[in-house]
Amino acid sequence: MTSGESAGRARSPLAWVPTAYLAEGIPFAMVIWVAGTMFKDLGHSDGEITLGTASIGLAWSMKPLWAPLLDAFRTKRFWVLVTELGLATILALAALALGQPGYFRLVLLALWALAFTSAAQDICVDGVYITSLDKKEQSAWIGVQGMCWNAGRIFATAAVVGVAGAMKGAGYEAKSAWMVALGVSAAAMAAIAGYHSLVLPTGSLPRSAVAAGDVFGTFRAAIGAFFRKKSIWGMLLFVFLYRTGEGFLLVEAPLFMQAPVQAGGLGLSLGQKAFVDGTVSTTASILGGLAGGAFVARFGLKRTLVLLAVCLNVPHLCYVFLSQAVSPGAPLSIHTIEILVSIEKFGYSFGFIGNMLYMMQQIAPGQYKMVHYAFCTSLMNLVLVPTQMASGPLADRLGYRHFFIFVVVASIPSVVAAWLAPFPNPPDVDDVDGAPLTAAA
């Protein structure tokens, strides 16, 4: 065991795993969900919103390009703290940008910076997690990891959006209300960075070679080792297809809730949306993540992966019902919306556990564990970019009723991919490449 691993295990995971993944969830939710809510509230169309914001997901897909650099210089703890302070600064700048005439492009630029910084944070937080916890601990804490990531979403989609709604209710103009809300998110990230400076473990230490040639040589070696893994193409196909249907929902479903009833939406106010999408449904997501983690820990990933895929995708039918049932003459009750959206979110988080554990336990193990895990998560996010970008224009063209039927059909490859997913790495083996785990990252 390396000194970095010893340092990482000196602290209880309870002291840092919850806040580390809370900090991962906040910026992702700000880019993927809150930005769309804000732009919709400021009068932009679904197509304009998804085309402008969905491509920002490329930042998370490009993580492998700089993962080796973060792996070679300083500690993972250092980079986590730097990126969290950077996220706080960018959110504050985005708040200021709203007061400018060309705010849309300026805020999009800030969101790009936020996404790249968040991606770097993800790499190092995941690196701390993987190199500080053994496989049994990873499985034991995966539910808490997902729960706290979703708590970050609650903060962003409920607290931040709720602040904006409350400020508008108090008489503030929409831009001013959102400036205050973004400022709250910036303060939260700064506070988390301060806490992590006290409790976050180091993880494994950086490798000693830091010359540019050595770094790029390491990168080439990591790529070569990645594609030499047994059944790698089958595993990557699973990662790419598993979230296909979900990608169409991530941005568009919240916009559907916010759209007027006359346009086929649910007509929720900012306050109602903050409660439904940010509190009720995300609480269901947390419960789903905990239940999914416990379920997989009890029965094993290989035996449960197809069921997890079904749980991820079948609840998309809830949005089919909502879009078919609502009409200008018969708006749906808030309780009906809460129940159906919560069912979908519970299923999503329950099934999503399978994706994360598959990448962590089947693809990532080996000499370059953190880098290879970054490769996996980047591919996972890559499929979200075209689906999210297409979701707004498709919804504008098809209407919400036909759009959500399309989403259900697009979810079928996810279940097929889970059925055919290869399992080359036995569940009790950490090192499939013949290199010790301590060499990772």
Buried (B, 14 or more C-beta within 10 A) or exposed (E): EBEBBEBBBEBEBEBBBBBBBBBBBBBBBBBBBBBBBBBBBBEBBBBBBBBBBBBBBBBBBBBBEBBBBBBBEEBBBBBBBBBBBBBBBBBBBBBBBBEEEEBBEBBBBBBBBBBBBBBBBBBBBBBBBBBBBBBEBBBBBBBBBBBBBBBBBBBBBBBBBBBBBBBBEEEBEBBBBBBBBBBBBBEBBBBBBEBBEEBBBBBBBBBEEEEEEBBEEBBEBBBEBBEEBEBBEBBBBBBBBBBBBBBBBBBBBBBBBBBEBEEBBBBBEBBBBBBBBBBBBBBBBBBBBBBBBBBBBEEBBBEBBBBBBBBBBBBBBBBBEBBEBBEEEEBBEBEBBBBBBBBBBBBBBBBBBBBBBBBBBBBBBBBBBBBBBBBBBBBBBBBBBBBBBBBBBBBBEEEBBBBBBBBBEBBEBBBEBBEEBBBBBEEEEBBBBEBEBBBBB
